[in-house]
Amino acid sequence: MTHFARALGSAHLGRRAEARAAVDSLASIHARLLARGESYWAEQVAIERLGAQAWLELATGRRADALALMREAAAREDATEKSAVTPGPLAPARELLGDMLMELGRPADALVEYRRTMAKEPNRFRTLDGARRAASATGDRAAAAAYASEIATLTGAEAPVRRRR
């Protein structure tokens, strides 16, 4: 997870060499897991590597390659069952695809991906906020308001403030 987070953060900050090093680390971890016969975890790392590579490609201006890799990561994650001992992905690939589509100025397509993420990973703040932003960018005020309401409920923002006497 650390290498995945480093890769994403570095790619977003334009630190391509650091992102490349983190992607390379993920590839190495993937190879070690395969060698140990840990196919489930190897696939999880492969999905993270694809997502990280996608964001690195985007950082280098290769938009089509970035989208293709991110879509592959999302498809592979969709085809994988969640382990019973983990809470789910750190950053779902489909959510990251939505983020990428937003960055590319395609909010309608992003909203589709955020909604698909919510079907599999409900009540994720980042997904709900992405959907809210995408709905707002498409001009769908009702959907944006509904997502904002879900965020408020999730975060407890609707709860009244109690003052102590």
NORPEKA-V391662 format. One record per residue. N is the residue number from 1. RES is the residue in three letters. OMEGA is omega in radians with two decimals (999 if undefined). Layout:
N/RES/OMEGA + N/RES/OMEGA
This chain:
1/MET/-3.12 + 2/THR/-3.13 + 3/HIS/3.09 + 4/PHE/3.13 + 5/ALA/3.11 + 6/ARG/-3.13 + 7/ALA/-3.14 + 8/LEU/-3.13 + 9/GLY/-3.14 + 10/SER/3.12 + 11/ALA/3.13 + 12/HIS/-3.14 + 13/LEU/-3.14 + 14/GLY/3.12 + 15/ARG/-2.99 + 16/ARG/-3.14 + 17/ALA/3.12 + 18/GLU/3.10 + 19/ALA/3.13 + 20/ARG/3.14 + 21/ALA/3.14 + 22/ALA/3.08 + 23/VAL/3.10 + 24/ASP/3.09 + 25/SER/3.10 + 26/LEU/3.11 + 27/ALA/3.12 + 28/SER/3.11 + 29/ILE/3.11 + 30/HIS/-3.14 + 31/ALA/3.13 + 32/ARG/3.13 + 33/LEU/3.09 + 34/LEU/-3.14 + 35/ALA/3.12 + 36/ARG/-3.12 + 37/GLY/3.12 + 38/GLU/-3.01 + 39/SER/-3.14 + 40/TYR/-3.10 + 41/TRP/3.07 + 42/ALA/3.13 + 43/GLU/3.10 + 44/GLN/3.11 + 45/VAL/3.11 + 46/ALA/3.11 + 47/ILE/3.09 + 48/GLU/3.14 + 49/ARG/3.12 + 50/LEU/3.12 + 51/GLY/3.12 + 52/ALA/3.10 + 53/GLN/3.13 + 54/ALA/-3.14 + 55/TRP/3.05 + 56/LEU/3.09 + 57/GLU/3.12 + 58/LEU/3.13 + 59/ALA/3.13 + 60/THR/3.06 + 61/GLY/-3.14 + 62/ARG/-3.02 + 63/ARG/-3.10 + 64/ALA/3.11 + 65/ASP/-3.14 + 66/ALA/-3.14 + 67/LEU/3.13 + 68/ALA/3.13 + 69/LEU/-3.13 + 70/MET/3.08 + 71/ARG/3.10 + 72/GLU/3.11 + 73/ALA/-3.14 + 74/ALA/3.14 + 75/ALA/3.14 + 76/ARG/3.10 + 77/GLU/3.10 + 78/ASP/-3.10 + 79/ALA/-3.08 + 80/THR/3.04 + 81/GLU/3.11 + 82/LYS/3.07 + 83/SER/-3.14 + 84/ALA/-3.07 + 85/VAL/3.13 + 86/THR/-3.13 + 87/PRO/-3.09 + 88/GLY/-3.09 + 89/PRO/3.08 + 90/LEU/3.09 + 91/ALA/-3.12 + 92/PRO/-3.10 + 93/ALA/-3.12 + 94/ARG/3.04 + 95/GLU/3.10 + 96/LEU/3.05 + 97/LEU/3.07 + 98/GLY/3.11 + 99/ASP/-3.14 + 100/MET/3.12 + 101/LEU/3.05 + 102/MET/3.14 + 103/GLU/3.14 + 104/LEU/3.09 + 105/GLY/-3.12 + 106/ARG/-3.04 + 107/PRO/3.12 + 108/ALA/3.10 + 109/ASP/3.12 + 110/ALA/-3.13 + 111/LEU/3.08 + 112/VAL/-3.11 + 113/GLU/3.08 + 114/TYR/3.12 + 115/ARG/3.09 + 116/ARG/3.08 + 117/THR/-3.11 + 118/MET/3.13 + 119/ALA/-3.11 + 120/LYS/-3.08 + 121/GLU/-3.07 + 122/PRO/3.02 + 123/ASN/3.04 + 124/ARG/-3.13 + 125/PHE/-3.08 + 126/ARG/3.13 + 127/THR/3.12 + 128/LEU/3.13 + 129/ASP/3.07 + 130/GLY/3.11 + 131/ALA/3.11 + 132/ARG/3.14 + 133/ARG/-3.14 + 134/ALA/3.12 + 135/ALA/3.11 + 136/SER/-3.13 + 137/ALA/3.10 + 138/THR/-3.14 + 139/GLY/3.14 + 140/ASP/-3.08 + 141/ARG/-3.12 + 142/ALA/3.12 + 143/ALA/3.12 + 144/ALA/3.12 + 145/ALA/3.12 + 146/ALA/3.10 + 147/TYR/3.09 + 148/ALA/3.11 + 149/SER/3.10 + 150/GLU/3.11 + 151/ILE/3.14 + 152/ALA/3.11 + 153/THR/-3.12 + 154/LEU/-3.06 + 155/THR/-3.12 + 156/GLY/-3.11 + 157/ALA/-3.13 + 158/GLU/-3.09 + 159/ALA/3.14 + 160/PRO/3.10 + 161/VAL/3.13 + 162/ARG/3.11 + 163/ARG/3.10 + 164/ARG/3.11 + 165/ARG/999
